[in-house]
Amino acid sequence: MPAEQVAAKACDPGQAAHQSICEFASSLRKRRQETERALVNRQEAQRRRQAERERASEVVQSFLRQGKYDSAIYAAIYHSRQLGDARAALEATLQAGALGSVYKDHLYVLDHWFPSGRLNAAVNGEIARRSRGNDCGIYNCTNMPGASSRRWAAGVGRTATSRSSSPASSFKPTRVKSAAEISRETRNRYRAAHCTMNNNANRYLCN
């Protein structure tokens, strides 16, 4: 029999001698109730996190169904932040032969997320294919494959995760952006990189 029940049965509020027993029974009851509330809160936080992950993953999948491979990779990196989503997007991109359509800065992040194996070889091959001597990328002036760890740490300061490591009590769900919003952000990134830079020879062709 749990200690709380034993103490509750032994407690007789009408007996002054039982005061300490009754206080002990009350403290055990409060402790149980607090534990139960904490468990409920943690389970609810886990459900919210799972719902957020599922919504973010669906955005990635929606882009893949439309054949928008760079947008899918962008959504996986910057919104879903799940290694599984990034892998699915990259695998689909490779299968479609569309790696050449992926924004180069996204390739540097993928190089860091997949540091070895077939996917890393494919990403590094594409980076090497596009590399030029004066290419500084987004965070430092080296386009050598394998240099993306410093880029990613400087730009975001975190790596991909397959699950959240935050305690349930501090969880604050964030709104998952819609496919239209992510698509617009991707388009703006391209425009900033290829249309507005002063040293870009194609900047006058983007109006």
MILUM-725012 format. One record per residue: residue number from 1; residue in one letter; x, y, z of N, C-alpha, C, CB in turn. Coordinates in steps of 0.1 Angstrom, whole numbers, plus 5000, padded with zeros to 4 digits. Glycine has a CB too. Layout:
! MILUM-725012
   n res  n.X  n.Y  n.Z ca.X ca.Y ca.Z  c.X  c.Y  c.Z cb.X cb.Y cb.Z
 NUM   a    X    Y    Z    X    Y    Z    X    Y    Z    X    Y    Z
...
//
This chain:
! MILUM-725012
   n res  n.X  n.Y  n.Z ca.X ca.Y ca.Z  c.X  c.Y  c.Z cb.X cb.Y cb.Z
   1   m 5009 4988 5000 5000 5000 5000 5009 5012 5000 4990 5000 5012
   2   p 5006 5022 4991 5015 5034 4991 5015 5042 5004 5009 5044 4980
   3   a 5026 5048 5007 5027 5055 5019 5017 5066 5021 5041 5062 5020
   4   e 5012 5072 5011 5002 5082 5012 4989 5076 5017 4999 5089 4998
   5   q 4985 5064 5013 4973 5058 5017 4974 5054 5032 4969 5046 5009
   6   v 4986 5049 5035 4988 5044 5049 4987 5056 5059 5002 5038 5051
   7   a 4994 5067 5055 4993 5079 5063 4979 5085 5064 5003 5090 5058
   8   a 4972 5085 5053 4958 5090 5053 4949 5082 5062 4953 5090 5039
   9   k 4951 5069 5062 4943 5060 5071 4946 5062 5085 4944 5045 5067
  10   a 4959 5065 5088 4963 5067 5102 4959 5080 5107 4978 5064 5103
  11   c 4956 5089 5098 4953 5103 5102 4939 5104 5108 4955 5113 5090
  12   d 4938 5110 5120 4925 5113 5126 4925 5127 5130 4922 5103 5139
  13   p 4919 5136 5121 4920 5151 5124 4914 5154 5138 4912 5158 5113
  14   g 4906 5146 5144 4901 5150 5157 4910 5147 5168 4888 5142 5159
  15   q 4921 5140 5165 4931 5137 5176 4943 5146 5175 4935 5122 5175
  16   a 4946 5153 5185 4957 5162 5185 4970 5155 5183 4958 5170 5198
  17   a 4971 5142 5188 4983 5134 5187 4986 5130 5172 4982 5122 5196
  18   h 4976 5131 5164 4977 5127 5150 4981 5138 5141 4965 5120 5145
  19   q 4983 5150 5146 4986 5162 5138 4998 5159 5128 4988 5174 5146
  20   s 5009 5154 5134 5020 5152 5125 5018 5142 5114 5032 5148 5133
  21   i 5010 5131 5117 5006 5121 5107 4998 5127 5096 4999 5109 5114
  22   c 4988 5136 5100 4979 5142 5090 4987 5152 5081 4968 5150 5098
  23   e 4997 5159 5087 5005 5168 5079 5014 5160 5069 5014 5176 5088
  24   f 5019 5148 5074 5027 5140 5065 5018 5135 5054 5033 5128 5073
  25   a 5006 5130 5057 4997 5125 5046 4994 5136 5036 4984 5120 5053
  26   s 4992 5149 5041 4989 5160 5033 5001 5163 5023 4985 5172 5041
  27   s 5013 5162 5029 5025 5165 5021 5027 5155 5010 5037 5166 5030
  28   l 5024 5142 5013 5025 5132 5003 5015 5134 4992 5023 5118 5010
  29   r 5003 5138 4996 4992 5140 4986 4996 5151 4976 4979 5143 4993
  30   k 5001 5162 4982 5005 5174 4974 5017 5170 4964 5009 5185 4983
  31   r 5026 5162 4969 5037 5158 4961 5032 5149 4949 5047 5150 4969
  32   r 5023 5140 4952 5017 5132 4941 5010 5141 4931 5008 5121 4947
  33   q 5002 5150 4935 4995 5159 4926 5004 5167 4918 4985 5168 4934
  34   e 5015 5172 4924 5025 5180 4916 5031 5171 4905 5035 5186 4925
  35   t 5035 5159 4909 5041 5150 4900 5032 5147 4888 5045 5137 4907
  36   e 5019 5144 4891 5009 5141 4881 5007 5153 4872 4996 5138 4887
  37   r 5007 5165 4877 5006 5177 4868 5018 5179 4859 5004 5190 4877
  38   a 5030 5177 4865 5042 5178 4857 5042 5168 4846 5054 5176 4866
  39   l 5037 5156 4849 5037 5145 4838 5027 5149 4827 5033 5132 4844
  40   v 5016 5154 4831 5006 5159 4821 5011 5170 4812 4993 5163 4828
  41   n 5018 5180 4819 5024 5191 4811 5035 5186 4802 5030 5201 4821
  42   r 5043 5176 4806 5054 5171 4798 5048 5164 4786 5063 5162 4805
  43   q 5037 5156 4788 5031 5149 4777 5025 5158 4767 5020 5139 4782
  44   e 5019 5169 4772 5013 5179 4763 5023 5186 4755 5005 5189 4771
  45   a 5035 5189 4761 5046 5196 4754 5051 5186 4743 5057 5200 4764
  46   q 5052 5174 4746 5057 5164 4736 5047 5163 4724 5058 5150 4742
  47   r 5034 5164 4727 5024 5163 4716 5025 5176 4708 5010 5162 4722
  48   r 5028 5188 4714 5029 5200 4706 5041 5199 4697 5030 5212 4715
  49   r 5052 5194 4703 5065 5193 4695 5063 5184 4683 5076 5188 4704
  50   q 5056 5173 4686 5054 5163 4675 5045 5169 4664 5047 5151 4680
  51   a 5035 5177 4668 5026 5184 4658 5034 5194 4650 5014 5190 4666
  52   e 5043 5201 4657 5051 5211 4650 5060 5204 4640 5059 5219 4660
  53   r 5066 5193 4644 5075 5186 4635 5067 5180 4623 5082 5174 4642
  54   e 5055 5175 4625 5047 5170 4614 5043 5181 4604 5035 5163 4620
  55   r 5040 5193 4610 5036 5203 4601 5048 5208 4592 5030 5215 4609
  56   a 5059 5209 4599 5071 5213 4592 5075 5203 4581 5083 5215 4601
  57   s 5074 5190 4584 5077 5180 4575 5068 5180 4563 5077 5166 4582
  58   e 5055 5183 4565 5045 5183 4555 5049 5195 4545 5031 5185 4560
  59   v 5054 5206 4550 5058 5217 4541 5069 5212 4531 5063 5229 4549
  60   v 5079 5204 4537 5090 5199 4529 5084 5189 4518 5100 5191 4538
  61   q 5075 5181 4522 5069 5171 4513 5061 5178 4502 5061 5161 4521
  62   s 5054 5189 4506 5046 5196 4496 5055 5202 4485 5038 5207 4503
  63   f 5067 5207 4489 5076 5212 4478 5081 5201 4470 5088 5219 4485
  64   l 5084 5189 4476 5089 5178 4468 5079 5173 4458 5093 5166 4477
  65   r 5066 5173 4462 5056 5169 4453 5054 5178 4441 5042 5168 4460
  66   q 5058 5191 4443 5057 5201 4432 5070 5201 4424 5055 5215 4438
  67   g 5080 5194 4428 5093 5194 4421 5101 5206 4424 5090 5193 4406
  68   k 5098 5213 4435 5106 5224 4440 5117 5220 4450 5097 5235 4446
  69   y 5127 5214 4444 5137 5208 4453 5145 5217 4462 5146 5199 4444
  70   d 5149 5228 4456 5157 5238 4464 5148 5243 4476 5162 5249 4456
  71   s 5135 5246 4473 5126 5251 4483 5124 5240 4494 5112 5255 4477
  72   a 5124 5227 4490 5122 5217 4500 5134 5216 4509 5120 5203 4492
  73   i 5146 5217 4503 5159 5217 4511 5159 5229 4520 5171 5216 4502
  74   y 5156 5240 4515 5155 5253 4523 5146 5251 4535 5151 5265 4515
  75   a 5134 5245 4533 5124 5243 4543 5130 5233 4554 5111 5238 4538
  76   a 5136 5223 4549 5142 5213 4558 5153 5219 4567 5147 5201 4550
  77   i 5161 5227 4561 5173 5233 4568 5168 5243 4578 5183 5239 4559
  78   y 5160 5253 4574 5157 5265 4582 5144 5265 4589 5158 5277 4573
  79   h 5135 5255 4586 5122 5255 4593 5120 5242 4600 5111 5258 4583
  80   s 5121 5231 4593 5120 5218 4600 5131 5215 4609 5118 5207 4589
  81   r 5144 5218 4604 5156 5215 4612 5157 5201 4616 5157 5224 4624
  82   q 5151 5192 4608 5151 5178 4612 5160 5171 4601 5137 5171 4612
  83   l 5170 5163 4606 5179 5156 4598 5171 5146 4588 5189 5148 4606
  84   g 5161 5140 4593 5153 5131 4584 5147 5138 4573 5142 5124 4592
  85   d 5141 5151 4575 5135 5158 4564 5146 5163 4554 5128 5171 4570
  86   a 5158 5167 4559 5169 5171 4550 5173 5159 4542 5180 5177 4558
  87   r 5174 5147 4548 5178 5135 4540 5168 5132 4529 5180 5123 4550
  88   a 5155 5133 4533 5144 5130 4523 5145 5139 4512 5131 5130 4530
  89   a 5147 5152 4515 5147 5162 4504 5159 5161 4495 5147 5177 4510
  90   l 5171 5158 4501 5183 5156 4493 5182 5143 4485 5195 5155 4503
  91   e 5177 5132 4491 5175 5120 4483 5166 5122 4471 5170 5109 4492
  92   a 5155 5129 4473 5146 5132 4462 5152 5140 4451 5133 5138 4467
  93   t 5160 5150 4456 5167 5159 4446 5177 5151 4438 5174 5170 4454
  94   l 5185 5143 4444 5194 5134 4437 5187 5125 4427 5203 5126 4446
  95   q 5176 5119 4432 5169 5110 4423 5164 5117 4410 5158 5103 4431
  96   a 5160 5130 4412 5154 5138 4401 5166 5144 4393 5145 5148 4406
  97   g 5178 5142 4397 5189 5148 4390 5189 5163 4390 5189 5144 4375
  98   a 5184 5169 4402 5182 5183 4403 5191 5190 4413 5168 5186 4407
  99   l 5202 5183 4416 5211 5189 4426 5217 5203 4421 5222 5180 4429
 100   g 5218 5204 4408 5223 5216 4402 5214 5228 4404 5225 5215 4388
 101   s 5201 5226 4408 5192 5237 4411 5192 5242 4425 5178 5232 4407
 102   v 5200 5235 4433 5200 5239 4448 5210 5250 4450 5204 5226 4456
 103   y 5205 5260 4457 5213 5272 4461 5226 5267 4467 5205 5282 4470
 104   k 5237 5273 4463 5250 5268 4468 5252 5269 4483 5261 5275 4461
 105   d 5247 5279 4489 5248 5281 4503 5241 5269 4511 5243 5294 4508
 106   h 5230 5264 4505 5223 5253 4511 5232 5240 4510 5210 5250 4504
 107   l 5240 5239 4500 5249 5228 4498 5259 5228 4509 5256 5228 4485
 108   y 5264 5239 4513 5274 5240 4524 5268 5235 4537 5279 5254 4526
 109   v 5256 5238 4540 5249 5233 4552 5247 5218 4551 5235 5240 4554
 110   l 5243 5213 4539 5241 5199 4538 5254 5191 4539 5235 5196 4524
 111   d 5265 5197 4535 5279 5191 4537 5282 5189 4551 5289 5200 4530
 112   h 5277 5199 4560 5279 5198 4574 5270 5188 4580 5278 5212 4581
 113   w 5258 5187 4576 5248 5178 4582 5251 5164 4578 5234 5182 4577
 114   f 5256 5162 4566 5260 5148 4562 5275 5147 4560 5252 5144 4549
 115   p 5283 5146 4570 5297 5147 4569 5304 5136 4562 5303 5148 4583
 116   s 5297 5125 4559 5304 5114 4552 5294 5106 4544 5311 5105 4562
 117   g 5298 5096 4536 5289 5088 4529 5285 5093 4515 5277 5085 4537
 118   r 5276 5086 4509 5271 5089 4496 5265 5103 4494 5261 5079 4491
 119   l 5257 5107 4504 5251 5121 4503 5262 5132 4504 5241 5123 4514
 120   n 5272 5130 4512 5282 5140 4514 5290 5140 4501 5291 5136 4525
 121   a 5293 5129 4495 5301 5128 4482 5294 5136 4471 5304 5114 4478
 122   a 5280 5134 4471 5273 5140 4460 5273 5156 4462 5258 5135 4460
 123   v 5271 5160 4475 5270 5174 4478 5284 5180 4475 5266 5176 4492
 124   n 5295 5174 4480 5308 5179 4477 5312 5180 4463 5318 5171 4485
 125   g 5307 5170 4455 5309 5170 4441 5303 5182 4434 5304 5157 4435
 126   e 5291 5185 4439 5284 5197 4433 5290 5210 4437 5269 5197 4437
 127   i 5295 5210 4450 5302 5222 4454 5315 5224 4446 5306 5221 4469
 128   a 5322 5214 4444 5335 5215 4436 5332 5219 4422 5342 5201 4437
 129   r 5321 5214 4416 5318 5217 4402 5315 5232 4400 5305 5209 4398
 130   r 5309 5238 4410 5306 5252 4409 5317 5261 4414 5293 5255 4416
 131   s 5327 5256 4421 5336 5265 4428 5345 5273 4418 5346 5256 4436
 132   r 5347 5285 4423 5356 5295 4415 5366 5300 4425 5347 5306 4408
 133   g 5377 5305 4420 5387 5310 4429 5383 5322 4437 5399 5314 4421
 134   n 5373 5330 4432 5369 5342 4440 5356 5340 4447 5369 5354 4430
 135   d 5352 5328 4449 5339 5325 4455 5341 5325 4470 5333 5312 4450
 136   c 5334 5334 4477 5335 5335 4491 5323 5329 4499 5337 5349 4496
 137   g 5313 5323 4492 5302 5317 4499 5295 5328 4507 5307 5305 4507
 138   i 5290 5323 4519 5282 5333 4527 5289 5336 4540 5269 5327 4530
 139   y 5298 5329 4545 5304 5332 4558 5319 5333 4558 5300 5322 4568
 140   n 5326 5327 4549 5340 5329 4548 5345 5326 4534 5348 5320 4558
 141   c 5357 5330 4531 5362 5330 4517 5370 5317 4514 5371 5341 4514
 142   t 5363 5306 4515 5368 5293 4511 5357 5285 4506 5375 5285 4522
 143   n 5358 5279 4494 5348 5270 4488 5352 5256 4488 5345 5275 4474
 144   m 5362 5252 4497 5367 5239 4497 5356 5230 4504 5380 5237 4504
 145   p 5353 5218 4498 5344 5209 4505 5349 5206 4519 5342 5196 4497
 146   g 5340 5206 4529 5343 5203 4543 5345 5215 4551 5356 5195 4543
 147   a 5344 5227 4545 5346 5240 4552 5333 5245 4558 5352 5250 4543
 148   s 5322 5237 4556 5309 5243 4560 5306 5243 4575 5298 5235 4553
 149   s 5314 5235 4583 5312 5235 4598 5313 5250 4603 5321 5226 4605
 150   r 5323 5257 4598 5325 5270 4603 5314 5280 4598 5339 5276 4599
 151   r 5310 5277 4586 5299 5285 4580 5287 5284 4588 5297 5282 4565
 152   w 5283 5271 4591 5271 5268 4598 5271 5274 4612 5267 5253 4598
 153   a 5283 5272 4619 5284 5276 4633 5283 5292 4633 5297 5272 4639
 154   a 5289 5298 4623 5289 5313 4623 5275 5318 4620 5299 5318 4613
 155   g 5268 5311 4612 5255 5316 4607 5243 5313 4616 5252 5311 4594
 156   v 5244 5301 4622 5232 5296 4630 5236 5291 4644 5225 5285 4623
 157   g 5248 5285 4645 5253 5281 4658 5246 5268 4663 5251 5292 4667
 158   r 5241 5260 4654 5235 5248 4659 5235 5238 4648 5220 5250 4664
 159   t 5233 5225 4651 5233 5215 4641 5219 5209 4640 5243 5204 4645
 160   a 5218 5201 4630 5205 5194 4628 5202 5184 4639 5204 5187 4614
 161   t 5190 5182 4643 5186 5173 4653 5175 5164 4648 5183 5180 4666
 162   s 5174 5152 4653 5163 5143 4650 5152 5144 4660 5168 5129 4649
 163   r 5155 5151 4672 5145 5153 4682 5149 5165 4690 5144 5140 4691
 164   s 5140 5171 4697 5142 5183 4705 5149 5179 4718 5129 5190 4708
 165   s 5159 5187 4722 5166 5184 4735 5162 5194 4746 5181 5185 4733
 166   s 5152 5203 4743 5148 5213 4753 5139 5206 4763 5141 5224 4746
 167   p 5140 5210 4776 5131 5205 4786 5117 5209 4783 5135 5210 4800
 168   a 5108 5200 4787 5094 5203 4784 5089 5216 4790 5085 5191 4789
 169   s 5094 5219 4802 5088 5231 4808 5092 5244 4801 5094 5231 4822
 170   s 5102 5244 4793 5106 5256 4786 5102 5256 4771 5121 5258 4786
 171   f 5094 5246 4767 5090 5245 4753 5080 5256 4749 5084 5231 4750
 172   k 5083 5263 4739 5075 5273 4733 5073 5271 4719 5080 5288 4736
 173   p 5061 5266 4715 5059 5262 4700 5060 5274 4692 5045 5256 4699
 174   t 5066 5273 4680 5067 5284 4670 5058 5281 4658 5082 5286 4666
 175   r 5054 5291 4652 5045 5289 4641 5053 5284 4629 5038 5302 4637
 176   v 5048 5274 4623 5055 5268 4611 5050 5277 4599 5052 5253 4609
 177   k 5060 5282 4591 5056 5290 4580 5049 5282 4569 5068 5297 4574
 178   s 5041 5288 4561 5034 5282 4551 5043 5279 4539 5022 5290 4546
 179   a 5039 5270 4530 5047 5268 4518 5049 5281 4510 5041 5257 4509
 180   a 5039 5289 4509 5040 5301 4501 5050 5311 4508 5026 5308 4501
 181   e 5050 5312 4521 5060 5320 4528 5074 5316 4525 5057 5321 4543
 182   i 5076 5303 4526 5090 5297 4524 5094 5299 4510 5090 5282 4528
 183   s 5085 5297 4501 5088 5299 4487 5092 5313 4484 5076 5295 4478
 184   r 5085 5323 4490 5088 5337 4488 5102 5340 4494 5078 5346 4495
 185   e 5105 5334 4506 5118 5336 4512 5129 5331 4503 5119 5330 4526
 186   t 5127 5319 4497 5137 5313 4488 5139 5322 4476 5132 5299 4484
 187   r 5128 5327 4471 5129 5336 4459 5137 5349 4463 5115 5340 4454
 188   n 5135 5354 4474 5142 5366 4479 5157 5364 4481 5136 5372 4491
 189   r 5160 5352 4486 5174 5348 4488 5181 5348 4474 5175 5334 4495
 190   y 5174 5342 4464 5180 5341 4451 5182 5355 4445 5171 5333 4441
 191   r 5172 5363 4447 5173 5377 4442 5185 5384 4448 5160 5384 4444
 192   a 5186 5383 4462 5197 5390 4469 5210 5385 4464 5196 5388 4484
 193   a 5211 5372 4461 5224 5366 4457 5228 5369 4442 5224 5351 4459
 194   h 5217 5370 4434 5220 5370 4419 5216 5383 4413 5213 5358 4413
 195   c 5209 5391 4420 5203 5403 4413 5208 5416 4419 5188 5403 4413
 196   t 5211 5417 4432 5213 5430 4438 5227 5432 4442 5204 5431 4450
 197   m 5236 5422 4442 5250 5424 4446 5257 5433 4436 5257 5411 4448
 198   n 5265 5443 4440 5271 5452 4431 5281 5445 4422 5278 5463 4439
 199   n 5287 5434 4426 5297 5428 4417 5291 5417 4409 5308 5422 4426
 200   n 5278 5416 4408 5272 5405 4401 5269 5411 4387 5258 5400 4408
 201   a 5274 5404 4377 5273 5409 4363 5258 5408 4358 5282 5401 4354
 202   n 5250 5400 4365 5237 5398 4360 5226 5407 4367 5233 5384 4362
 203   r 5231 5416 4376 5222 5423 4384 5212 5432 4376 5230 5432 4394
 204   y 5217 5437 4364 5208 5445 4356 5198 5438 4348 5217 5453 4346
 205   l 5198 5424 4348 5189 5416 4341 5177 5411 4350 5196 5404 4335
 206   c 5177 5416 4362 5167 5410 4372 5155 5420 4374 5174 5408 4385
 207   n 5155 5431 4367 5144 5440 4369 5131 5435 4363 5147 5454 4363
//
